[in-house]
Amino acid sequence: MNAPSVCVVGSINLDMNAYVHRFPRPGETLHGGRFTTGYGGKGANQAVMVARLGGSISMVGRVGDDIFGQDMRRNLAAEGIDARFVFESAGVSSGVAVITVDDNGQNTIIVIAGANGLVTPDDVTAAQAAIAGARVLLCQMEVPMAANLAALRLARAAGVTTIFNSAPVSGEVPAEVYQLADIFCPNETEAELLTGVEVHTLDDARLAASIILERGARAALITLGARGCLYVSADGADEVIPTVEVNAVDTTGAGDAFVGSLGYFLAAGVALRTAIERANAIAAISVQSPGTQSSYPRREQLPPELLGL
């Protein structure tokens, strides 16, 4: 049996993590508990999650011509990710994320795009065969929208399932992105920013989802943190899928663990609701360990019933 095939177009970052008791106020200096570095970027995170579940995964993106970029390319290769389409930009820094995590496991993140901001439609075209040969394409908003659109168009033309993870929101999403998304997946904050609906209740989330569908998406999947997620589709589906209640240590990267897992299970032919339930469970496992990619479980660490295909 061939491994489920996924292609990711997205960002590749080095994460710099500071752990504090609480977040500082403006102008305040705090003593932190510890500092770590790790690998991140929404695209790379999702690709690593697919790889750790056993998927066949290719990545399209860019790094700078610095030591961080060299290190991140080595990390992708070590995870078993096809990085032939991770290009190097001369004279530009690699992407960096500065992350602060408090004692409750909540985080604040500042992202410096660096080379991620230089991913082009030509980069995507170079990976056309990898995209067309995948079962699922994952895109996010840490690379230029022109590159995302190029990838979504290629995927739709090839009959590849598309998941657009609208994170982080940094402006309007073009109408064509909604129309090319089989699953449009924001969290509740991103749904608010994109639709103008303040999401406090499930009814609020349903209203936001309806706006996403009106814009052309085939389905909206709004993640709601500890409440699970809401799935609403153009063909009439409307379901709340709960998550597993756990004690969170660090929520950084949990959304990417969810999206990467979802992409893997859909590529494996798992029914959508089951895929969402399993992705919820894996994201819940990830928040119980510190770090981003370092918190993602490997296939052999998961109970067999979570992987039954």
MARTOR-645270 format. One record per residue (C-alpha): residue number from 1; z negated, y negated, x. Coordinates in Angstrom, 3 decimals. Last residue first. Layout:
! residues N
NUM;Z;Y;X
...
END
This chain:
! residues 309
309;-8.140;-3.087;-7.119
308;-11.809;-2.379;-6.593
307;-13.019;-5.098;-4.222
306;-16.200;-6.238;-5.964
305;-17.002;-2.646;-6.916
304;-16.926;-1.696;-3.229
303;-19.871;-4.002;-2.404
302;-18.918;-6.603;0.205
301;-19.725;-6.568;3.927
300;-16.659;-4.469;4.818
299;-14.371;-7.112;3.324
298;-15.792;-9.901;5.437
297;-18.146;-12.486;4.006
296;-17.524;-16.225;4.411
295;-20.515;-18.125;5.811
294;-18.958;-18.642;9.264
293;-15.957;-20.216;7.561
292;-18.207;-23.034;6.351
291;-21.679;-23.126;7.817
290;-25.050;-21.841;6.678
289;-25.496;-18.649;4.628
288;-26.402;-18.166;0.948
287;-23.557;-20.408;-0.171
286;-20.986;-17.769;0.835
285;-22.370;-15.054;-1.455
284;-21.949;-17.307;-4.485
283;-18.338;-17.995;-3.447
282;-17.788;-14.225;-3.342
281;-19.214;-13.777;-6.831
280;-17.151;-16.615;-8.307
279;-13.996;-15.153;-6.727
278;-14.841;-11.799;-8.306
277;-15.269;-13.330;-11.744
276;-12.075;-15.374;-11.344
275;-10.066;-12.298;-10.338
274;-11.513;-10.361;-13.277
273;-10.430;-13.118;-15.640
272;-6.962;-13.239;-14.070
271;-6.181;-9.534;-14.011
270;-5.942;-8.171;-10.451
269;-2.413;-7.838;-9.067
268;-3.343;-7.994;-5.381
267;-1.833;-11.482;-5.124
266;-4.175;-12.509;-7.948
265;-7.107;-11.084;-5.984
264;-6.169;-12.898;-2.786
263;-5.497;-16.242;-4.446
262;-8.820;-16.095;-6.278
261;-10.620;-15.263;-3.045
260;-9.033;-18.247;-1.293
259;-9.860;-20.526;-4.214
258;-13.502;-19.399;-4.421
257;-14.131;-19.450;-0.666
256;-12.519;-22.897;-0.652
255;-14.917;-24.121;-3.327
254;-17.846;-22.714;-1.368
253;-16.802;-24.568;1.776
252;-20.092;-26.398;2.247
251;-22.641;-25.175;-0.312
250;-25.355;-24.519;2.278
249;-28.593;-22.608;1.643
248;-28.078;-21.934;-2.057
247;-30.577;-19.719;-3.875
246;-28.427;-17.583;-6.158
245;-27.279;-17.436;-9.793
244;-23.999;-15.515;-10.102
243;-21.149;-17.364;-11.781
242;-20.191;-17.677;-15.415
241;-16.598;-17.597;-16.704
240;-16.062;-20.050;-19.540
239;-12.894;-19.170;-21.415
238;-10.144;-20.947;-23.310
237;-6.772;-19.169;-23.320
236;-4.183;-20.624;-25.689
235;-0.813;-20.171;-23.979
234;-1.068;-23.540;-22.206
233;-4.160;-22.337;-20.402
232;-7.861;-23.173;-20.226
231;-10.242;-21.676;-17.667
230;-13.704;-23.195;-17.310
229;-15.838;-22.376;-14.294
228;-19.251;-21.138;-13.229
227;-22.288;-23.121;-14.335
226;-23.697;-23.178;-10.775
225;-20.781;-25.327;-9.664
224;-18.467;-26.292;-12.520
223;-15.032;-25.209;-11.301
222;-12.217;-26.420;-13.525
221;-9.302;-23.992;-13.905
220;-6.379;-25.603;-15.720
219;-3.318;-23.563;-16.711
218;0.449;-23.986;-17.030
217;0.229;-27.514;-15.648
216;2.518;-30.039;-17.345
215;0.656;-33.314;-17.726
214;-0.559;-32.237;-21.163
213;-2.208;-29.251;-19.467
212;-4.204;-31.547;-17.166
211;-5.180;-33.650;-20.189
210;-6.398;-30.534;-22.001
209;-8.483;-29.585;-18.967
208;-10.243;-32.957;-19.019
207;-11.032;-32.482;-22.708
206;-12.298;-28.965;-22.047
205;-14.508;-30.258;-19.223
204;-16.030;-32.845;-21.559
203;-16.652;-30.103;-24.126
202;-18.316;-28.067;-21.392
201;-20.688;-30.942;-20.745
200;-21.118;-33.719;-18.176
199;-17.504;-34.299;-17.126
198;-16.693;-38.001;-17.313
197;-13.063;-38.082;-18.458
196;-10.819;-40.422;-16.442
195;-8.300;-37.618;-15.940
194;-7.858;-37.392;-12.162
193;-11.207;-38.799;-11.068
192;-13.143;-36.835;-13.682
191;-11.350;-33.576;-12.831
190;-12.132;-34.195;-9.161
189;-15.823;-34.494;-9.977
188;-15.760;-31.345;-12.131
187;-13.968;-29.247;-9.512
186;-10.194;-29.190;-9.562
185;-7.837;-26.195;-9.957
184;-4.322;-26.487;-11.380
183;-3.071;-22.928;-11.943
182;0.652;-22.251;-12.399
181;1.242;-25.613;-10.770
180;4.830;-26.883;-10.607
179;4.524;-29.206;-13.613
178;1.211;-30.609;-12.401
177;2.747;-31.320;-8.992
176;5.789;-32.915;-10.648
175;3.612;-35.557;-12.307
174;2.515;-36.863;-8.928
173;-1.249;-36.694;-8.233
172;-2.764;-40.154;-8.066
171;-5.042;-41.109;-5.219
170;-7.329;-39.444;-2.722
169;-8.768;-36.498;-4.634
168;-10.159;-33.981;-2.148
167;-9.291;-31.553;-3.446
166;-6.750;-30.887;-6.173
165;-6.480;-27.128;-5.572
164;-2.917;-26.306;-6.600
163;-2.442;-22.584;-7.206
162;1.164;-21.392;-7.352
161;2.415;-17.920;-8.291
160;5.671;-17.159;-6.437
159;8.837;-16.882;-8.533
158;11.100;-17.862;-5.634
157;12.157;-21.198;-7.152
156;8.515;-21.922;-8.033
155;7.434;-21.221;-4.464
154;10.103;-23.416;-2.889
153;9.259;-26.279;-5.246
152;5.517;-25.903;-4.609
151;6.066;-25.964;-0.842
150;8.200;-29.109;-0.906
149;5.721;-30.761;-3.261
148;2.817;-29.953;-0.960
147;4.669;-31.377;2.037
146;5.462;-34.595;0.156
145;1.815;-34.782;-0.917
144;0.712;-35.296;2.661
143;-2.025;-32.888;3.867
142;-5.687;-32.795;2.794
141;-4.788;-32.470;-0.900
140;-4.681;-28.698;-1.478
139;-2.040;-25.953;-1.694
138;-2.230;-22.167;-2.157
137;0.897;-20.039;-2.661
136;0.637;-16.543;-4.189
135;2.768;-13.374;-4.040
134;4.251;-14.310;-0.681
133;7.790;-13.632;0.524
132;9.163;-16.953;-0.714
131;6.457;-18.831;1.186
130;6.915;-16.868;4.412
129;10.711;-17.181;4.183
128;10.487;-20.943;3.647
127;8.175;-21.495;6.629
126;10.559;-23.825;8.471
125;11.077;-25.590;5.133
124;7.348;-26.362;5.047
123;7.419;-28.007;8.459
122;10.502;-29.947;7.321
121;8.553;-31.133;4.255
120;6.128;-32.730;6.714
119;2.559;-32.228;7.990
118;1.637;-35.468;9.771
117;-1.621;-36.272;7.980
116;-3.115;-32.985;9.149
115;-2.628;-34.258;12.706
114;-5.609;-36.601;12.366
113;-7.145;-36.235;8.908
112;-10.621;-37.621;9.535
111;-12.822;-36.094;6.826
110;-16.302;-37.398;5.968
109;-18.443;-34.845;4.116
108;-21.729;-35.039;2.219
107;-23.616;-31.842;1.503
106;-26.059;-30.057;-0.775
105;-27.956;-27.047;0.572
104;-31.241;-28.229;-0.899
103;-32.641;-29.011;2.567
102;-29.779;-31.421;3.241
101;-26.342;-30.821;4.809
100;-24.337;-33.535;6.589
99;-20.700;-32.832;7.460
98;-18.329;-34.675;9.805
97;-14.867;-33.168;9.318
96;-12.249;-33.400;12.088
95;-8.475;-33.044;12.085
94;-6.769;-32.742;15.456
93;-6.140;-35.908;17.391
92;-2.633;-37.280;17.832
91;-0.607;-37.885;20.994
90;1.684;-34.922;20.439
89;1.564;-33.079;17.121
88;1.272;-29.279;17.367
87;2.669;-26.963;14.675
86;0.976;-24.282;12.614
85;4.018;-22.405;11.316
84;3.669;-19.423;13.619
83;-0.002;-19.194;12.605
82;0.077;-15.759;10.934
81;-3.636;-15.281;10.221
80;-5.478;-12.280;11.676
79;-8.826;-14.036;12.022
78;-8.395;-14.166;15.812
77;-5.034;-15.891;15.325
76;-6.633;-18.590;13.188
75;-9.413;-19.046;15.746
74;-6.968;-19.353;18.634
73;-5.098;-22.072;16.734
72;-8.406;-23.866;16.154
71;-9.302;-23.784;19.849
70;-5.969;-25.208;20.939
69;-6.261;-27.964;18.345
68;-9.813;-28.835;19.380
67;-8.769;-29.017;23.032
66;-6.194;-31.660;22.202
65;-2.505;-31.727;21.301
64;-3.315;-32.263;17.626
63;-3.132;-29.645;14.874
62;-0.606;-29.116;12.083
61;-0.135;-26.968;8.995
60;1.523;-23.932;7.411
59;-0.532;-20.738;7.304
58;0.446;-17.119;6.686
57;-1.809;-14.472;5.148
56;-1.621;-10.725;4.592
55;-4.846;-10.076;2.718
54;-7.804;-7.974;3.829
53;-10.693;-9.865;2.236
52;-11.364;-11.557;5.560
51;-7.753;-12.751;5.713
50;-7.877;-14.349;2.261
49;-11.119;-16.151;3.148
48;-9.623;-17.307;6.452
47;-6.602;-18.769;4.638
46;-8.831;-20.633;2.176
45;-10.851;-22.120;5.003
44;-7.714;-23.017;6.961
43;-6.322;-24.949;4.005
42;-9.561;-26.710;3.190
41;-10.205;-27.710;6.782
40;-12.871;-25.827;8.687
39;-13.936;-24.244;11.953
38;-17.438;-24.678;13.289
37;-19.736;-27.006;15.148
36;-23.504;-27.035;14.910
35;-26.326;-29.567;14.904
34;-30.024;-29.110;14.158
33;-33.022;-30.553;12.332
32;-31.886;-34.136;12.034
31;-33.890;-37.234;12.889
30;-32.919;-40.005;10.503
29;-31.472;-43.491;11.021
28;-31.251;-45.785;7.994
27;-28.675;-48.556;7.487
26;-27.422;-47.102;4.210
25;-29.893;-44.407;3.048
24;-30.058;-41.173;4.985
23;-29.551;-37.799;3.260
22;-32.581;-35.538;3.081
21;-34.250;-32.886;5.247
20;-31.311;-32.987;7.663
19;-28.706;-30.557;9.043
18;-25.741;-32.049;10.931
17;-22.445;-30.120;10.925
16;-19.311;-30.987;12.908
15;-16.365;-29.139;11.384
14;-13.093;-28.816;13.308
13;-10.224;-29.109;10.917
12;-7.049;-27.372;9.721
11;-5.408;-28.694;6.569
10;-2.966;-27.160;4.156
9;-0.063;-24.979;3.123
8;-1.397;-21.484;2.505
7;0.738;-18.380;2.009
6;-0.602;-15.220;0.360
5;0.450;-11.557;0.533
4;-1.740;-8.759;-0.858
3;-1.744;-6.005;1.796
2;0.990;-3.400;1.367
1;0.000;0.000;0.000
END
